[in-house]
Amino acid sequence: MAPAAADPRNYEINDDGELPSSASWRRVCVMDASGQLGSTLVRSLIHRGYTVHAAVQNHHPHAELQSFEEGLGLCGDKKKKLRIFRSDPLDYHSILDALKGCCGLFYSFEPPSDQSPAYDEFMAEEEVRAAHNVLEACAQTDTMEKVVFTSSATAVVWKDRQSGATPASDVDERNWSDANFCKKFKLWHGLSKTLAEKAAWALAMDRGVNMVSVNAGLLMGPDLAITNPYLKGAAEMYEGGVLVTVDLRFLVDAHICVFEDASSYGRYLCFNHVINSNEDALKLAKMLSPASASSPPQSEEEASSVYQRRISNKKLNKLMVNFESGVL
């Protein structure tokens, strides 16, 4: 479904009696805006001219919301383009409030901060419910043109490689992780992301919501820790040539690009580095466990080992060729 044309009557006229140009008269929602991706998206979208509804979960105290706003570093007119909403993806009506008047939604699921960061077998049910609520609210929002749904590469890469019909082929957006395989090996992050994304796609197609998904690799940054649920099965992903990472700047650019480009469709694997060499694996290990003194001695063959890359992001790279970054 192509995005509906925005109605200029929904927007304010500037001092010259004309509609603002480009993105300056468009209103979008970022949910959950309090995470690393969400807060950077909010700042980048505002600097591109958008008015942003930043939806943060209800459990954040008032002082934390103030800190969130101050951390965005917005001044003057840019500060006026920010509206903060308390919104819980499990509370349908709070989602509707945050989406009111918006032509776009950037959605990513963030487990409540009072829960353990580790995914378990119950997280999938919660994430599926959240996805269903969000897409249903989008279907009920008349001004909504496009939804960018943040998923994960773990919703793509997990399956029994031995039983695949074409084991030598690269993994790309057409692939889905096998839910039964994820359950068998307790890959709860992959299971949750797979089931939630499938639920979102089913509802989007049923209700005519224009949606694209960004299936992100492991997000690199100062907050990355060995407890990150994405890393369950990292050794197997590494040996399979599908362990991928993404920088925050590239991930934010990808989200904005797929939203703004009318030709975008379907799913987009998003990463800018494949960890498939011993050297890269050691760098990641040291980043995750800086306290570990040194790696055990390795043979020359082990030190120079490289696994064949088995994953492709050509679809996204082609879309982003002419994209002008807005990340600060």
N, C-alpha and C positions, 0 to 999 in steps of 0.2 A: 504494500500500500504506500503510495507516495505521500509525503507530508503535505498537509493542507496548507493553503496559502494563508499567511497571517493577515488578520483584519486590522487595518490601520485605525479603525474606530476604537480599538481596545487600548490605544496608547495616547499619551499626552502630546500636545503640540508645543514646540519650543517657543522661545521669545520672538522668533522671526515669523511665527505663524506657519512653520513647516514641520513636517515629521523629521525627527532625528534620522541621520543616515546609518546604514549598515546595522551593526549589532546593538547600537545604543538605545534602540527602542524595543529590544527583545528581553523578555523576562524568563529566567530559567531557575530550576530548583536543583540543589545538590544535596543528596541524602546518602549516607550519613556524612555531614560536613566536618565532623570533629576529628576524623582520622587523618593520617598523613596525606593520603590521596585527596580526600575531600576538601581539606583546608587549602591545599595548593590549587585545586580546581577553582574554588571560590575566588581566591585572589587573582588567578589568571583570567578567569571569565570577566571579572569586574574591570581589570585593566584592558580587556578587549572591548569594553563598552556595554556589557550585559548588566542588567539589574539581576541580582541573585538572591533567591530565597535559600538561606543556609539552614537546613533541617538537622538538628542535633537531638540525640535521644533524651527522653524526659528525665532520666536519672541524674543528669549533670546539674550540680548546684549552681546558683546564680553567680557566685564568684568565679566559677570555672567558665561560664559563658562570657563574662567580662574579659577574662584572660584570653579566651578564644578570639574575641573581637579585637583586642589589643594586639594579639599575635599576628593578625593579618596585615598590620602596618598600613592601614588605609587612611588617607587624609582628604580633607576638603570634600569635593563633589563625589569622589569615589566612595567615601564613607556613606554617602546618602544612597548609594546603589546596593547597599547590603540590608537585608531583613533577616533576622534570626527567628526561627520557629522551633519550638519544642515538639518533636515528632518521633513516635515509636513505630517501627515497621510492623509491629504486631497490633497496633492501634489504627484501624482503618480510617476513622474520622480525623485523627491528627494528621494523617497523610493527605487527606483531601484539603485540609486547611493550608498545608504547606504548598500544595500544588496550585492553589487558586490563582488564575490569571497567567500561569506559566505556559510557555510554548515548548519547553523541553525539560527533561529530567535526566540527571546523571545519578544513577543509583549504585551504591555498593553496600553490601551487608557487613556490619561491624557487630560482633558479639558484644553484649553488654559488658562494661568494664568490671562489673562486680562478679562476673563469671570467670572460671579458669580459662586461660588463653588456649588450652589444649582442646581440640575438637574431640567429641566422643560420638557414640552411636545415636545419641538423641539430638545432636545439633542439626542433622539433616532435616528433621521434622520442623524445627523452628525456622530454619532458613527457607524451606519450601513455603511455609505459612506466610513468612514475610514477603517473599517474591509474589505470591498470589495476591496479597493485600495491595502491594504497590502497583502491580499491573491492572488490577481491578479499579483502583483509584484513578490511574491514568486514563482508563477507558471511560470513566465518568467525568473527566475534565475536558470540557468542550474546546479549550484553547490548546490542548496538548497536540504537538506535531510530531515529536520524536523522543524516544527513550533510548538512552545509552546505558546498558546493563553491564556492570562490571562482574565478570566471571573469572575463571582461572584456567591456566594451562592444565591443571590437575583434572579438569572436566574433559580433557582431550586425550591425555597420554596413557591412561591406565587401562590395559587390557592384556589378555594372555597372548604374548607374542608368538608362542609356539602354535597356537591354533588359528592365527590370522591367515586369510587366504593369500595375502600378498605381504609377507613379512619383510620383504626388502624395500617396500615403498615408504616414503617419508610420511610422517604424521602431519596433518594440516587441519584446517577448520572443519573439514568434512567428517573428521573422526570424533567419536564420543567415548569417554571412559566407560568401562563395563561396570555397572553398579554391583553385580554379583561378585566380580573380581575384587572390587573395593571392599565389600563386606567381608569376603573371605580373608583378606590380608589386613583388615582393620585400617584401611586408608580412609579415615573419616572425613578428612578435608576434601579429597577427591569425590567421595560419595555425596557430601553436602552440596558441593559446587555443581556436580552433574545433575542431581535431582532438582535443585533450585532453578538452574538455568533451563532445564527441560520444562519445568512447570511454567516458567515465565514465557517461554516460546509458545507453549500450547495455548496459554491464555491470550497472548498477543495476537496469535493467528485467529483465534476464535472471536476475539472482540475487535479486530481490525486496528490494533495499535501498531504504529510504525516503530519497530524496535531493531537495534543492532546491539551485538554483545562484543565486549572486549575481553578476551581470554588472556589474562596477564600472567607473565612469568613471575618468579620470586622477586618481590620488590626489594631492591637494595637500599640501604640507608643506615643511619646511626641506630635505629631502633631494632634492626635485625638481630634476632637471637636464635640460639640452637633449639629453643622451645617452639619456634614458629611451626604451626601445623602443616604448612606446605612441605616441610622438609622430611616428613615421614615417608620413607622409601626413597630418599635422595640417592643412595648408593645404586639402587636399581635404575633410577632415571639417568644417572650419570653413565652407567655401563650401557644403557639403551640408547644413548645419544640424544636424550630428550630433556635433560636438566637445563632449564633456561632461566635467565634473570633479566630484569628490566630496571632501568634507572627511572627515578621519579619524573624527571623532566620529559623523557620520551613517553612515559605512560600518560602524563597529562596532555601532551601534544596529541597523542593518538585519540584520546577521548574527545577532544575538541574537534579534531579533524573529521572523525566519523560523524559527529553531530552536524557540522557545518557543510559537509560535502553531500549534496543531494543524491549522488550516485552510490553512496555507501549502502550496503545491504548485508544481512546475515551476520556471521561470526567473523571475528578478526583475532588471530593469535598475535599477541603483543609481547615481544622481547627484543633486546638488542645485544644479547650475548648468550652463547651456548657454552656451557661448561662441559667440555669433552676431552680435556687434556689433564695429565697429572699435575702440571704446574697450576692450572686454574683451580683444580680441586683442592690443592694445598692452600692456595690463597683464600678460598672460601672457608676452609676449615679453620684457618688462623683468624679470620674475621669473626667466626662464630665462637671460637674458644681462644681468645687472646692470651689467657692465662697459661695455656699449654706451652711449655718451653720450646720444644722442637719436635719435628716429625721423626719417626723411626728411620733408620738407614734403609735406603732402597738400592736395588740393583740398577744398573744403567738402563736396562730394558724397561723396568718399572717407571723410572724417572722420566723416560721419553715416551711413555705410552699415550696414545690418542685413540679415542673411540670415534667411530664414524658418526657424523651428525645425521640424525634421523627425523628432523623436524623442520618445518618451513613456515616462514612468515611473509612470503612473497606478496600475498594479497594485500596486507597492510602497507608494506613498503611501496607498492605500486600506487596506492591511494595517497600516500603522504609525500610523493615526489616534489610537489610544488607547494606544500603546506608551509606557511610562515608562522614560526613558533611565537607564542605569546607568553611563555613562561619566563618569569623574571629571575 
